[in-house]
Amino acid sequence: MLKVLLKKQFTEVFKSYFYDAKKNRMRSKGAIIGWFVFFIVIMVGMLGGIFTSMALSLCGPLHEAGMGWLYFLLTSGISILLGAFGSVFNTYAGLYLARDNDLLLSMPIPVRIILTARLLNVYLMGTMYVSVVLFPALVVSWIVVGFSLARVICGLVLLLVVTVIVLLLSCLLGWVVAKISLKLKNKSFITVLVSLLFIGGYYFVYFKANILIQNLLTNAQTYGDKIKGAAYILYLFGRIGEGSWLSAAIFLAVAAVLFALVWLVLSRSFLRIATSSGAGTGKARYVERTAKEKTAFRALLAKEFTRFTSSPNYMLNCGFSILMIPVAGVALLLKGKMICDAVNGTLSGRPDVAAVLICIMLCLITAMIDPAAPSVSLEGKSLWIAQSLPIQPKTVLRAKAAMQLILTEIPMLFAGICAAIIIPSSASVKVMVCVTPLVYGVFSALFNMVIGVRMPLLNWTNETVPIKQSGSVIVALLGGWGIAVVPGGLYLLAGYHIGAAAYLLLCTVLFAALSACMLRWLDRKGSRIFSALAA
């Protein structure tokens, strides 16, 4: 039974590798093998290669300085961070708040077997992440420093200890996430916030990695002495990788105690946690309120915003660049003058080239905001509801486009004003730098809506398919980029002869005219296509 449950757990984790949600059927054996080969290439080739490179840069210098223990402490710490974060959401969804908890608990299966399968799944997933970092570090150390029985055995003990620490942290953090999730009414924003924090942390570490490594190698002795003095236990932990039998024995015993503690706590509380329903079971009180009448358009617009804000996948994949627009505005205020001077100096034969290129950059960011593109596809099997309402189809399509327009134009106005402040150009150029991206935002919303109507994907079982894998999203993104880039290239080739203000005005008029044509198409032919779609 344990083997069957464990197989079920791994099938759920790698469900997309076995099942094609876009076509609503199982994948062929060749496709399954291909997906797992791709996964191995990413995990072993890409991530493993990155951490192998890091290990090569740290191993030799630290061992030559007599700080080999610091090398193992650093690589172990990185593997713990990656393992804990990589498996915390698997722990939250697979251990505490799994959707099939009630079903499994209703079967004649001992609770300890269910708990063991869940824990093994969490442990193996954490071990996978840990091994990507720590195993290459151990191999690099054995090659660079030397191979001995003590170093190999103690190195494997270090790997085992780290995996147990990751298990403990994953269970603890997963429990915290599960408790918070049960208390929250809108979980989507928390998911998006955590994802944004992770993305921000990743890029911060990525861009600072070389500086941090150089600083560490330069001051390795100072850092090492501080750790030995203030946290001697960390020194002993790092000594495991150097082949210290005493350190290995101490931490192996600690790992065994931690594992037993995790098992004891979960075995006593698993039933209560697995059957938790949160704080949403309290009595509801009727409070009389006056309902405000809305127009059909406003009601549909509110529905689109509700769908957008209720789906983390939708917000992250189609709306992530909404945050990039004000960030770009602030960056322009801080570094814009320097950028303008550098660009204008390099392309001095093309007047106001920096203003035009900044305007194009804002348009490129706008092109990455595309919630209108999959909005028709997201209706899925519920499309008949929108089609059966006593409202004109064009009102439905306009509401979908308006959602993207509102999400884009408000931050874009801020970014445009920031750009106008810093560019060293005439007042007319400054005005056009503000206006052109706003008009392009209207064009982009209608363009994405047209693509969404022309290329709907309604037969899906997972919303990530229309959001991430549909042709409408790909065409909208690449097409929006291409359309935004063309004016910049034409200005560099010949457009500068008529001046930046006139050129941007010409582009703005062209985008406005195309927007009017697309709106007319949506109101007429697009509405007929939408009415004829069958889920």
C-alpha positions as CSV (number, residue, x, y, z in Angstrom):
1,M,0.0,0.0,0.0
2,L,2.9,2.4,0.8
3,K,4.3,1.8,-2.7
4,V,1.0,2.6,-4.3
5,L,0.5,5.8,-2.3
6,L,4.0,6.9,-3.0
7,K,3.5,6.3,-6.7
8,K,0.3,8.4,-6.5
9,Q,2.1,11.2,-4.8
10,F,4.8,11.4,-7.5
11,T,2.2,11.1,-10.3
12,E,0.4,14.2,-8.8
13,V,3.7,16.1,-8.6
14,F,4.6,15.3,-12.2
15,K,1.0,15.2,-13.5
16,S,1.7,17.5,-16.4
17,Y,4.4,15.1,-17.7
18,F,1.9,12.2,-17.9
19,Y,-1.2,14.1,-18.8
20,D,-1.8,16.6,-21.6
21,A,-4.3,19.1,-20.2
22,K,-4.5,21.0,-23.5
23,K,-5.7,17.9,-25.4
24,N,-7.4,16.3,-22.3
25,R,-5.7,12.9,-22.7
26,M,-2.6,11.0,-21.5
27,R,0.6,11.6,-23.2
28,S,2.4,8.9,-25.3
29,K,5.3,7.0,-23.8
30,G,7.7,8.9,-26.1
31,A,6.3,12.3,-24.9
32,I,6.5,11.2,-21.2
33,I,10.2,10.2,-21.7
34,G,10.9,13.4,-23.6
35,W,9.4,15.5,-20.7
36,F,11.4,13.7,-18.1
37,V,14.6,14.1,-20.2
38,F,13.8,17.8,-20.4
39,F,13.4,17.9,-16.6
40,I,16.7,16.2,-16.1
41,V,18.4,18.6,-18.5
42,I,17.0,21.6,-16.6
43,M,17.8,20.2,-13.1
44,V,21.1,18.5,-13.7
45,G,22.4,20.4,-16.7
46,M,21.2,23.9,-16.0
47,L,20.9,24.2,-12.2
48,G,23.6,21.6,-11.6
49,G,25.9,23.3,-14.0
50,I,25.4,26.7,-12.3
51,F,26.2,25.3,-8.8
52,T,29.1,23.3,-10.1
53,S,30.6,26.5,-11.5
54,M,30.1,28.2,-8.2
55,A,31.7,25.2,-6.4
56,L,34.7,25.4,-8.7
57,S,35.2,29.1,-8.0
58,L,35.0,28.6,-4.2
59,C,36.6,25.2,-3.5
60,G,40.2,25.8,-4.4
61,P,40.8,29.2,-2.8
62,L,39.0,28.3,0.4
63,H,40.8,25.0,0.9
64,E,44.2,26.6,0.1
65,A,43.4,29.2,2.9
66,G,42.6,26.4,5.3
67,M,38.9,27.2,5.2
68,G,37.5,24.0,3.7
69,W,34.9,23.8,6.4
70,L,33.5,27.3,5.3
71,Y,33.2,25.9,1.7
72,F,31.0,23.1,2.9
73,L,29.1,25.4,5.3
74,L,28.2,27.8,2.4
75,T,27.2,25.1,-0.1
76,S,25.1,23.3,2.6
77,G,23.4,26.6,3.5
78,I,22.5,27.3,-0.2
79,S,21.2,23.8,-0.6
80,I,19.1,24.1,2.5
81,L,17.6,27.4,1.2
82,L,16.8,25.9,-2.2
83,G,15.5,22.7,-0.8
84,A,13.2,24.3,1.8
85,F,11.8,26.9,-0.6
86,G,11.5,24.4,-3.4
87,S,9.5,21.9,-1.4
88,V,7.5,24.1,1.0
89,F,4.6,24.5,-1.4
90,N,4.7,20.8,-2.2
91,T,4.5,20.2,1.6
92,Y,1.6,22.6,2.0
93,A,-0.4,21.1,-0.8
94,G,0.7,17.5,-0.5
95,L,0.9,17.0,3.2
96,Y,-1.3,19.4,5.1
97,L,-4.1,20.5,2.7
98,A,-4.1,17.8,0.1
99,R,-7.4,17.6,-1.8
100,D,-7.7,13.8,-1.4
101,N,-7.1,13.8,2.4
102,D,-10.8,13.1,3.1
103,L,-10.9,10.3,0.5
104,L,-7.9,8.5,1.8
105,L,-8.9,8.8,5.4
106,S,-12.3,7.3,4.6
107,M,-10.5,4.2,3.2
108,P,-9.3,1.2,5.3
109,I,-5.7,2.5,5.2
110,P,-3.8,3.1,8.4
111,V,-3.1,6.7,9.1
112,R,0.6,6.0,9.6
113,I,0.8,4.6,6.0
114,I,-0.8,7.8,4.6
115,L,1.5,10.0,6.7
116,T,4.6,7.9,5.7
117,A,3.8,8.3,2.0
118,R,3.3,12.0,2.4
119,L,6.5,12.5,4.3
120,L,8.5,10.4,1.9
121,N,7.2,12.5,-0.9
122,V,8.3,15.7,0.9
123,Y,11.7,14.2,1.8
124,L,12.4,12.9,-1.7
125,M,11.4,16.3,-3.3
126,G,13.6,18.1,-0.8
127,T,16.5,15.7,-1.5
128,M,16.2,16.4,-5.2
129,Y,16.7,20.1,-4.7
130,V,19.5,19.6,-2.1
131,S,21.4,17.2,-4.4
132,V,21.4,19.7,-7.3
133,V,23.6,22.0,-5.1
134,L,25.4,19.8,-2.6
135,F,26.3,16.7,-4.6
136,P,28.3,18.7,-7.3
137,A,30.0,20.6,-4.4
138,L,31.1,17.3,-2.9
139,V,32.3,15.9,-6.2
140,V,34.3,19.1,-6.9
141,S,35.8,18.9,-3.5
142,W,36.8,15.2,-4.0
143,I,38.4,16.1,-7.3
144,V,40.2,19.4,-6.3
145,V,41.3,18.6,-2.8
146,G,41.7,14.8,-2.9
147,F,39.8,11.6,-2.6
148,S,39.7,9.6,0.7
149,L,37.4,7.2,2.4
150,A,36.8,9.6,5.3
151,R,35.9,12.5,3.0
152,V,33.6,10.4,0.9
153,I,31.7,8.8,3.8
154,C,31.5,12.0,5.8
155,G,30.4,13.9,2.6
156,L,27.5,11.5,2.2
157,V,26.6,11.9,5.9
158,L,26.6,15.7,5.3
159,L,24.2,15.2,2.4
160,L,21.9,13.0,4.6
161,V,22.0,15.5,7.5
162,V,21.1,18.4,5.1
163,T,18.2,16.5,3.7
164,V,16.8,15.9,7.2
165,I,17.1,19.6,8.0
166,V,15.3,20.5,4.8
167,L,12.5,18.0,5.7
168,L,12.2,19.7,9.1
169,L,12.1,23.2,7.6
170,S,9.7,22.1,4.8
171,C,7.3,20.6,7.3
172,L,7.5,23.7,9.6
173,L,7.1,26.3,6.8
174,G,4.5,24.2,5.1
175,W,2.5,24.2,8.3
176,V,2.8,28.0,8.6
177,V,1.7,28.4,5.0
178,A,-1.2,26.1,5.5
179,K,-2.4,27.9,8.7
180,I,-2.2,31.3,6.9
181,S,-4.0,29.9,3.9
182,L,-6.9,28.7,6.0
183,K,-7.3,32.1,7.6
184,L,-7.2,34.1,4.4
185,K,-10.2,35.0,2.2
186,N,-8.2,35.9,-0.9
187,K,-5.2,33.5,-1.2
188,S,-4.3,34.6,-4.7
189,F,-2.6,37.9,-3.7
190,I,-0.5,36.0,-1.1
191,T,0.6,33.5,-3.8
192,V,1.5,36.4,-6.1
193,L,3.3,38.3,-3.3
194,V,5.4,35.2,-2.4
195,S,6.2,34.6,-6.0
196,L,7.2,38.2,-6.6
197,L,9.4,38.1,-3.4
198,F,11.1,34.9,-4.7
199,I,11.6,36.4,-8.2
200,G,13.0,39.6,-6.7
201,G,15.3,37.7,-4.3
202,Y,16.5,35.5,-7.2
203,Y,17.5,38.4,-9.4
204,F,19.1,40.2,-6.5
205,V,21.3,37.2,-5.7
206,Y,21.9,36.6,-9.4
207,F,23.2,40.1,-10.1
208,K,25.1,40.3,-6.8
209,A,26.5,36.7,-6.9
210,N,29.9,37.6,-8.3
211,I,30.4,40.5,-5.9
212,L,29.4,38.4,-3.0
213,I,31.8,35.6,-4.0
214,Q,34.7,38.0,-4.5
215,N,34.0,39.6,-1.1
216,L,33.8,36.2,0.5
217,L,37.1,35.0,-1.0
218,T,38.8,38.3,-0.1
219,N,37.7,38.3,3.6
220,A,37.4,34.5,4.1
221,Q,39.7,34.5,7.1
222,T,37.8,37.3,8.8
223,Y,34.5,35.7,8.3
224,G,35.8,32.3,9.3
225,D,37.2,33.6,12.6
226,K,33.9,35.3,13.4
227,I,31.9,32.1,12.8
228,K,34.3,30.1,14.9
229,G,34.0,32.6,17.8
230,A,30.2,33.3,17.6
231,A,28.8,30.1,16.2
232,Y,31.2,27.2,16.8
233,I,28.5,24.7,16.0
234,L,28.5,26.0,12.4
235,Y,32.2,25.3,12.2
236,L,31.6,21.8,13.4
237,F,28.9,21.4,10.8
238,G,31.3,22.4,8.0
239,R,34.0,20.1,9.3
240,I,31.8,17.1,8.3
241,G,32.7,17.6,4.6
242,E,36.4,17.7,5.5
243,G,36.1,14.2,6.9
244,S,35.7,14.8,10.6
245,W,34.3,11.6,12.1
246,L,33.4,13.3,15.3
247,S,31.4,16.0,13.6
248,A,29.7,13.5,11.4
249,A,28.6,11.4,14.3
250,I,27.3,14.4,16.3
251,F,25.2,15.8,13.5
252,L,24.0,12.3,12.4
253,A,22.7,11.8,15.9
254,V,21.1,15.2,15.8
255,A,19.5,14.4,12.4
256,A,18.0,11.2,13.8
257,V,16.5,13.1,16.7
258,L,15.1,15.7,14.4
259,F,13.5,13.1,12.2
260,A,12.0,11.3,15.1
261,L,10.7,14.6,16.4
262,V,9.0,15.4,13.0
263,W,7.5,11.9,12.9
264,L,6.2,12.2,16.5
265,V,4.6,15.6,16.1
266,L,3.0,14.8,12.8
267,S,1.7,11.4,13.8
268,R,-0.1,13.1,16.7
269,S,-1.4,16.0,14.8
270,F,-1.9,14.8,11.2
271,L,-5.6,13.9,11.6
272,R,-6.4,17.3,13.0
273,I,-4.4,19.2,10.4
274,A,-5.6,17.1,7.5
275,T,-9.3,17.6,8.4
276,S,-9.0,21.3,9.2
277,S,-11.5,23.4,7.4
278,G,-10.2,26.8,8.6
279,A,-11.9,29.7,10.2
280,G,-14.6,30.0,7.5
281,T,-17.1,27.8,9.3
282,G,-18.5,30.5,11.6
283,K,-22.1,31.6,11.6
284,A,-23.0,34.0,8.9
285,R,-24.9,37.1,9.9
286,Y,-27.4,38.8,7.6
287,V,-26.7,42.4,7.1
288,E,-29.1,44.4,5.0
289,R,-27.5,46.6,2.4
290,T,-28.8,48.6,-0.5
291,A,-27.8,47.1,-3.8
292,K,-26.4,49.5,-6.3
293,E,-27.6,49.1,-9.8
294,K,-24.8,48.7,-12.4
295,T,-24.8,48.9,-16.2
296,A,-24.2,45.7,-18.1
297,F,-20.7,47.0,-19.1
298,R,-19.7,47.8,-15.4
299,A,-21.0,44.4,-14.2
300,L,-19.0,42.6,-16.9
301,L,-15.9,44.7,-16.2
302,A,-16.2,43.8,-12.5
303,K,-16.5,40.1,-13.4
304,E,-13.3,40.3,-15.5
305,F,-11.4,41.9,-12.6
306,T,-12.7,39.3,-10.2
307,R,-11.4,36.5,-12.5
308,F,-8.1,38.2,-12.9
309,T,-7.5,38.8,-9.1
310,S,-8.7,35.3,-8.2
311,S,-6.1,33.5,-10.2
312,P,-2.4,33.7,-9.3
313,N,-1.4,32.2,-12.7
314,Y,-3.5,34.8,-14.5
315,M,-2.0,37.7,-12.6
316,L,1.7,36.5,-12.8
317,N,1.7,35.4,-16.4
318,C,-0.4,38.1,-18.0
319,G,0.0,41.0,-15.5
320,F,3.5,40.8,-14.1
321,S,4.7,43.7,-16.2
322,I,2.1,46.0,-14.6
323,L,4.6,46.3,-11.8
324,M,7.5,46.8,-14.2
325,I,5.9,50.0,-15.6
326,P,6.2,52.1,-12.3
327,V,9.5,50.4,-11.6
328,A,10.7,51.7,-15.0
329,G,9.4,55.1,-14.2
330,V,11.3,55.3,-10.9
331,A,14.4,53.9,-12.6
332,L,14.2,56.7,-15.2
333,L,14.0,59.3,-12.5
334,L,17.1,57.9,-10.9
335,K,19.2,57.0,-13.9
336,G,17.4,58.5,-16.9
337,K,19.5,61.6,-17.4
338,M,22.7,59.5,-17.5
339,I,21.0,57.1,-20.0
340,C,19.8,60.0,-22.2
341,D,23.2,61.6,-22.2
342,A,24.9,58.3,-23.2
343,V,22.4,57.5,-25.9
344,N,22.3,61.0,-27.4
345,G,26.1,61.1,-27.3
346,T,26.5,57.8,-29.1
347,L,23.8,58.6,-31.7
348,S,24.5,62.3,-32.0
349,G,23.4,62.5,-35.6
350,R,19.8,61.6,-34.7
351,P,18.2,64.4,-32.6
352,D,16.2,63.4,-29.5
353,V,16.9,59.7,-30.2
354,A,16.9,58.9,-26.4
355,A,13.4,60.3,-26.0
356,V,12.1,58.1,-28.9
357,L,13.9,55.0,-27.6
358,I,12.5,55.5,-24.0
359,C,9.1,55.8,-25.5
360,I,9.6,52.5,-27.4
361,M,10.8,50.9,-24.2
362,L,7.6,51.8,-22.5
363,C,5.6,50.4,-25.4
364,L,7.6,47.1,-25.2
365,I,6.7,46.8,-21.5
366,T,3.1,47.5,-22.3
367,A,3.2,44.6,-24.9
368,M,4.0,42.2,-22.1
369,I,0.7,42.9,-20.4
370,D,-1.9,40.7,-22.1
371,P,-4.8,39.6,-19.9
372,A,-7.2,40.3,-22.8
373,A,-5.6,37.6,-25.1
374,P,-6.7,34.5,-23.1
375,S,-9.9,36.1,-21.7
376,V,-12.2,34.5,-24.2
377,S,-10.4,31.1,-23.8
378,L,-10.8,31.3,-20.0
379,E,-14.6,31.2,-20.4
380,G,-14.1,27.6,-21.4
381,K,-17.1,25.4,-20.9
382,S,-18.9,28.4,-19.3
383,L,-18.9,30.4,-22.5
384,W,-22.6,29.7,-23.0
385,I,-23.4,31.9,-20.0
386,A,-21.9,35.0,-21.6
387,Q,-23.5,34.1,-24.9
388,S,-27.0,33.7,-23.3
389,L,-27.0,36.9,-21.4
390,P,-29.4,39.6,-22.7
391,I,-26.6,41.9,-23.7
392,Q,-24.8,42.6,-26.9
393,P,-21.7,40.5,-27.6
394,K,-19.7,43.6,-28.3
395,T,-20.3,44.7,-24.7
396,V,-18.7,41.5,-23.4
397,L,-15.6,42.0,-25.6
398,R,-15.3,45.6,-24.8
399,A,-15.3,44.8,-21.0
400,K,-12.5,42.2,-21.5
401,A,-10.4,44.8,-23.4
402,A,-11.2,47.5,-20.9
403,M,-9.8,45.4,-18.0
404,Q,-6.4,45.3,-19.7
405,L,-6.7,49.0,-20.6
406,I,-7.3,50.1,-17.0
407,L,-4.5,47.9,-15.7
408,T,-2.1,49.4,-18.2
409,E,-2.9,53.0,-18.5
410,I,-2.8,54.1,-14.9
411,P,0.8,53.0,-14.2
412,M,1.8,54.0,-17.7
413,L,0.7,57.6,-17.1
414,F,3.1,57.7,-14.1
415,A,6.0,56.2,-16.1
416,G,5.3,58.6,-19.0
417,I,5.4,61.7,-16.7
418,C,8.7,60.4,-15.2
419,A,10.2,60.0,-18.7
420,A,9.0,63.5,-19.7
421,I,10.7,65.0,-16.6
422,I,14.2,63.6,-17.3
423,I,14.5,63.7,-21.1
424,P,16.4,66.8,-22.4
425,S,14.0,67.7,-25.1
426,S,11.4,70.3,-26.1
427,A,7.9,70.5,-24.5
428,S,6.3,69.0,-27.6
429,V,8.6,65.9,-27.4
430,K,7.9,65.5,-23.7
431,V,4.1,65.6,-24.3
432,M,4.4,62.9,-27.1
433,V,6.6,60.7,-24.8
434,C,3.6,60.7,-22.4
435,V,0.9,60.3,-25.0
436,T,2.3,57.7,-27.4
437,P,2.7,54.9,-24.8
438,L,-0.9,55.6,-23.6
439,V,-2.3,55.3,-27.1
440,Y,-0.2,52.2,-27.7
441,G,-1.8,50.8,-24.6
442,V,-5.2,51.2,-26.2
443,F,-3.9,49.6,-29.4
444,S,-2.4,46.7,-27.4
445,A,-5.6,45.9,-25.5
446,L,-7.7,45.9,-28.7
447,F,-5.0,43.9,-30.6
448,N,-4.9,41.3,-27.8
449,M,-8.7,41.1,-27.8
450,V,-8.8,40.6,-31.6
451,I,-6.2,37.8,-31.3
452,G,-8.2,36.2,-28.4
453,V,-11.4,36.1,-30.5
454,R,-9.7,34.8,-33.6
455,M,-7.7,32.1,-31.7
456,P,-9.8,30.8,-28.8
457,L,-8.9,27.6,-26.9
458,L,-12.0,26.5,-25.1
459,N,-11.4,22.7,-24.5
460,W,-9.1,22.8,-21.5
461,T,-9.0,21.2,-18.1
462,N,-6.4,23.5,-16.5
463,E,-6.4,27.2,-16.7
464,T,-2.7,27.4,-17.2
465,V,-3.2,26.0,-20.7
466,P,-5.0,29.0,-22.2
467,I,-2.9,31.4,-20.0
468,K,0.6,30.0,-20.8
469,Q,0.3,27.6,-23.8
470,S,-2.4,29.0,-26.1
471,G,-1.5,30.4,-29.5
472,S,-3.4,33.7,-28.7
473,V,-1.0,34.6,-25.9
474,I,2.1,33.7,-27.9
475,V,0.9,35.7,-31.0
476,A,-0.2,38.6,-28.8
477,L,3.2,38.8,-27.0
478,L,5.5,38.4,-30.0
479,G,3.2,40.5,-32.2
480,G,3.1,43.3,-29.6
481,W,6.8,43.3,-29.3
482,G,7.3,43.4,-33.1
483,I,4.9,46.2,-33.6
484,A,6.5,48.2,-30.8
485,V,10.0,47.7,-32.1
486,V,9.3,48.7,-35.7
487,P,8.8,52.5,-35.0
488,G,12.1,52.6,-33.1
489,G,14.0,51.0,-36.0
490,L,12.4,53.3,-38.6
491,Y,13.3,56.3,-36.6
492,L,17.0,55.3,-36.5
493,L,16.9,54.6,-40.2
494,A,15.1,57.7,-41.5
495,G,12.5,59.0,-39.2
496,Y,14.8,61.4,-37.4
497,H,14.7,63.7,-40.4
498,I,11.2,64.9,-39.5
499,G,12.0,65.4,-35.8
500,A,11.1,63.4,-32.8
501,A,7.8,65.2,-32.0
502,A,6.4,64.9,-35.5
503,Y,7.5,61.3,-35.7
504,L,5.9,60.3,-32.4
505,L,2.8,62.2,-33.4
506,L,2.7,60.2,-36.6
507,C,3.1,56.9,-34.7
508,T,0.4,58.0,-32.3
509,V,-2.1,58.8,-35.0
510,L,-1.3,55.5,-36.7
511,F,-1.9,53.5,-33.5
512,A,-5.1,55.4,-32.9
513,A,-6.4,54.7,-36.4
514,L,-5.6,51.0,-36.1
515,S,-7.3,50.9,-32.7
516,A,-10.4,52.4,-34.2
517,C,-10.4,49.8,-37.0
518,M,-10.0,47.0,-34.5
519,L,-12.8,48.3,-32.2
520,R,-15.1,48.4,-35.3
521,W,-14.1,44.9,-36.2
522,L,-14.8,43.7,-32.6
523,D,-18.1,45.3,-32.6
524,R,-19.2,43.7,-35.9
525,K,-17.4,40.6,-37.1
526,G,-15.7,39.8,-33.8
527,S,-19.1,39.9,-32.0
528,R,-20.5,37.4,-34.6
529,I,-17.5,35.1,-34.1
530,F,-17.9,35.3,-30.4
531,S,-21.6,34.5,-30.6
532,A,-20.9,31.4,-32.8
533,L,-18.2,30.0,-30.5
534,A,-19.2,26.6,-28.9
535,A,-17.6,25.4,-25.7
